[in-house]
Each structure stands twice: as C-alpha cells, then as structure tokens.
Amino acid sequence: MRYRNKLKIIADILKATGDGSNKTRIMYLANLSYHLLEKYLTMVIKARLLRNNGGKYEITEKGKVFLEKYEKYSKKISKISKELETIKFEKRVLEEMCGTP
C-alpha cells in the first residue's frame, strides 16, 4: 500500500473543493479522516489556497495555480519513476549476463 504525501493530500483537498464544498464533502472526496481534514484545512487556509466562506470552502486563485503546478510536477515524477524502473531492469539483465545476482 502506498501512502500519499503532503502535496498529494493538499491537491486532493483542492480538487475535492471545486467551486465550493462543505467539510463533509471534502472529507469524503479527499478520503481523509476528520482529524486529518482539520489539520490540512487549517494549513491550506493559512497558505491562502482555500478560503472559508461561511462554512463553504472555496479554492482561491493561488490554489488553482498550485493545482496546475502540482499536476505538472506529478506527471514529471511519474515519468521519472517509470524510467528508473526501466534502468533497474536493464541493470538486472546485465548482471544476470555476467553471472552475478
């Protein structure tokens, strides 16, 4: 099982918020416990990625920019991870050809 990192959780919260959502909806869409939701909501509001508009949370322009940058970052990481797996496989093939495990 792979755990999400801080940036992924923040991105999930921002995506779940959309044009406006309450805590319960964000909690379920972002797949977070209430405790973690509270922790991260405080963080993203302080960073001005979200705003609380009378119990309805809304993504800010800064939050939209964060999501765009996060998507680019995520694609790069995925590409690099795939390349690294290919390199590891090639190394194993070479080691096997030399008779070393």
Protein Blocks (a to p, Z undefined) as FASTA:
>chain_A
ZZddfklmmmmmmmmnmnopcfklmmmmnopafklmmmmmmmmmmnopacceehiacddf
klmmmmmmmmmmmmmmmmmmmmmmmmmmmmmmmmmmnopZZ
